[in-house]
C-alpha cells in the first residue's frame, strides 16, 4: 500500500516543479530599494549602543540601542530606563514622498507618538504637534533636538509646549555616550 502513495507524491512533486526552460525565462526579481542618498543618512550619527546620562552629570538615565535595519532604510531604537520600569522604542525613516524624517515612538506607558522633522546644521529636530497622551491632560506639542557633540556623544533634548510652540519646557535632557567595546 505504501508504493502507490509514494508514486502519487512523486508525480505531484514533478508536476509542480518548474522546468528548466521556464526557470530560465522567469523575470528577475525587482531591485531592492537602496536608502543610500544623503537624506537617508542624515540620522546615522545616532546609530550605536549608548548609555544616556542626565546632561551635565554622571547620572545614568538609561540605555539605548540604535540600529540601522531593513537594508539601511529604517533606524530602530530600543530604550530602557535605569531605576524605573519604563521602556520603549521607535522606528525612524526618511519618507521620500513627504521629504522629511518620521519617527513613531511607542512605550510601556501606552504612549504612541508620531514625530516629523529633519536635519539641522548640528543634528536632527523632530516635532509632534497637537499630541494627546494618556498620562497628560490636554493636547501638547513635543519637540526633540538631537545635537552631535565634538567628542562623538549626542545630546537629546526633549521639550513640551502647552501652547502650540509659543513657549517650551524641558521634559528631559540626556547626553548619549557610546558604550565601550
Secondary structure, 3 states (H helix, E strand, C coil): CHHHHHHHHHHHHHHHCCCHHHHHHCCCCCCCCCCCCHHHHCCHHHCEEEEEEECCCCCEEEEEEEEEECCCCEEEEEEEECCCCCEEEEEEEEECCCCEEEEEEEECCCCEEEEEEEEECCEEEEEEEEEEECCEEEEEEEEEEEEECCCCCEEEEEEEECCCCCCCEEEEEEEEEECCC
